Amino acid sequence: MIALWPFGLNPGISGRIRAVPELPVGFEQRYEHGHSSPSGPRYIIEWLRFAWRRPAPDAADVLAGLSTRRRIVITSGRSRAGEQVLRDWLTQHQLDTFVDDVYLSPGGLTTRQHKLAVLQMHNIREHVDDDPTAVSYLAGHGISNLYLRTWPNAAGADVPSNVARIESLAGLLDLVT
């Protein structure tokens, strides 16, 4: 959400809410190996997919404002193999000082399951996402403060009533003050 998608569109987002499997028993074990080293084909794939993207114009201001009120954690379904790509991107765009931690997927879980796993393991009760299915899944599992960054192709999604919609990152600042 802090990086721009080409042409302002997020092709992976839809207004149709999809079913998400429950977290498997023992999912915590997938996270025991810590962070991965930046090497191999998956690292290159992650670099090609994300390293060139620009941050949203308001990303620095919003993260700076939020960092005085909240602990900022990036939870992404991107492969853990690309963690260094993300950290380098944050540093390159001077956003790293606002981010407290990064949790990328260890594999074996869907993106939405991974997000729930991280939120549960770290007792995080607030989450911002741009995926209506993700916020619906998280709401159904007790995450109480949810914010949906709406894209045009998902603006009409039928999400739970405790999900606040924001049109931009700046809208988030207004809601958490």
N, C-alpha and C positions, 0 to 999 in steps of 0.2 A: 503494500500500500504506500510505502514511502518512495517507491520507484515508479516512474511513469511507464505505462504500456505504450507501444507504438500506436499512433493515431488516437490515443485516448481511449482505446478499447481493451478490455480484458477478455480475450477469447475463451478462457476457461470458465467463465462465470455465466450462469444462466439463472433465470427467475424460477425455474422449476426445482422444487425441493426434492432431493433424492434420499433414498434410504441409505443409512450408514450402519455397517455392522457394529455390534458392541465390541468394546476392547477385549482382546483375548486374555485369558487367565495368564498371569506371569508376564504381562507386557513390560513391566519395569526392568526385566532382565535385558531387554534390547538396548537399554540406556546405560548399562554398567560399564561398557568399554570406553566411555568418555568420548573425546573428540578424535576425529580421524586426521591423518596426515594429508597434506595437499599434494596428491600424486595420483597417477592412474587415469584411465579413460574417463571415469565419471567426473573427475575434477575438470578435465578439459571440456566436457559437455556442459557442466555448470558455468564455466567461464564463458563459453560461447553463447549460452542462453541469457546470462544476466549481467556480465561485467560491463557491457557497453551502455546499459540503460542509464538515463538521467534521473535524478531525484525529482519528486514533485516540487513545484516552485515554493510551496509553503512548508516543505518538510523540515528545514532547519528551524524556522520560527516556531512551528508547532512542537517539535521535539524539545526545543529549549524551554518552552513554556510548560510542557508536560513534565519535564524532568525536575521541576521545582515542586511538583505536587504528587508525582507518582514515580515508582520504580519502573523503568522501561525495559521490557524484555521482548525480543523479536522471536516469534515462534513461527517457523515456516516449514512447509512440507518439502522444501528443497532437500536434496540429498546432503547428508552430513559431510560427504566428500568435498562439497563445495563451500564449506564453512570459511576457509581462508579467503575465497573469492568474495564472500559477503563482507567479511571483516575488512578486507582491503578496500572494497567499494565504500563502506562507511567512512573509513579514514580518508580516502581520496576526496570525498564530498564533505568532509569535516562534520560528520554526524556521529562519529564514534564516541565522542565525549558525552553524548546524551543517552547512550544505550548501555544498560547495566549488564545484559547477558543476551546470548544468542542460543537458541535451541533448534537445530535442524534435525530432520528425520533420520533415524538410524536404519530405516528400511523395515519391511515386513508389516507396516501399518499404512492405512490410507492417510492422506494429508489431514483429514478431519479427525481421525482417531489419534494421530500424533499430537495434534493441538490439544485435544481433551487430555491425553496422557500427561503432557507437560503441565497443563493447568492443574490437574489433580495432584501430581507429584510435588508441585511447588506451592500448593495451596493458593493459587491465583484465582481471584473471583471476578476479574474484569478483563475484557478482551475486545479488541477492535479487529474487524475482518471485512473483506469485501465479497465474501461468499455466503449467500443466503442459506445454503445447505449447512455450512459450518456453524453459523450462529444458531440455526434451529436445532442442530445436534447438541451444541454446547448448552443451550437453554434447557433442553430435555434432560441434561445431566447435571443440573444444579448451578451452572455458572450464572450468577445473578445480574451482573452489569455487562451488557453486550451492546456494541455499537456496530452498525452495518454501514460501510461506505458504499453507497449505491452507484452502480454503473448503469448506463442507459438500458442495457440488455437485461438487467435484473431489478429495475426500479419497482416493478409491480409484484415482486415476490411476496408471498403470504408467510411472513415470519411471526414468531410469538410476540405478544404485546410488550414484553419486557426488553425488546430489542429497539434501541433508539437508532433512527436513520440519520446519517450525515451525508451531505453532498460533497464534502471535501474534508481534508484533514483539519482545516481551520475550524470547521464546525465542531470538532471534537473538543477543542479548547473551551468553547462556550458551554459545553455540557459538563465538564469536569471541574469548573471553577466554583 
